[in-house]
Amino acid sequence: MEAHGTATYRWQGDIFITHLHGAFNHEGLLRAEKKRNKAIAQQAMSIWYRIIWFDDDVFTSAEVAKYATGKLQESIPVACLGTVYVFSESFQKNIQSRAFSPTMMKRRYVTTMEQAFVAIDEMRQLKIDNSL
């Protein structure tokens, strides 16, 4: 089957930004996962944060979302201190948030990239406060 869905990746300092576009199927998810793992390995940060930005047109089935979340939980390096999800559509947030284990790492949900960077700064501050 042909892969559907597109993911782009970039680093901005210690923040790994994933931008998702389109309707993802299982094959598209596998392609994106390979690309993500390569981008993370190339940077080799000792500690970092992640922003996952869902474009307005991102859609997938509940089964693919659950699989994606499971793969994300399995692959979270110890070096990733927190994740912020950017959703413009509430149904995207509902699907994604229900797929996570309640014990999963620190995460936040916002609606804009500006809010995402504020949330990362807040996570950084909590890390400093918790280490005192």
Steps between C-alpha positions, in 0.01 A plus 500: 500500500616855429615710797278796591581792728808717520725590790775761502760529774734773617699598805471845656763503771406222742147464357419228246206621290281257309246643256237252380291549184227297332315178563731233644469132437718229655759517219524878529553467871783250451668731245470795741634293791814405305561862405443615860743248647769604251453872577524439877808278467681755281466776762604293806376748763562412865164647608224648288129574461257417223218685323262296285295732282189358333403698189129569448479219244647223717269205537538133568300209627479428871696178440789681328498771772521234771782322318685831453467585867627159602801535272564850637489374858740215416744730325515792742864543590585580859647825366154633397370690802154592371270524199258772396225416250361777280144430380276743318211254497352363822423159347875454435574573865227262619630211291861558599448565871288187545768283345765588762577306811434712811856430617663631186755780514425865554276634223283803424235581240477845339345656190785718360875473450545814714327320788721196436819700555355651820413148622856380428637796700270403787625139483858627511417706810343197670810296425716767666263527800488120543879471496551749786 
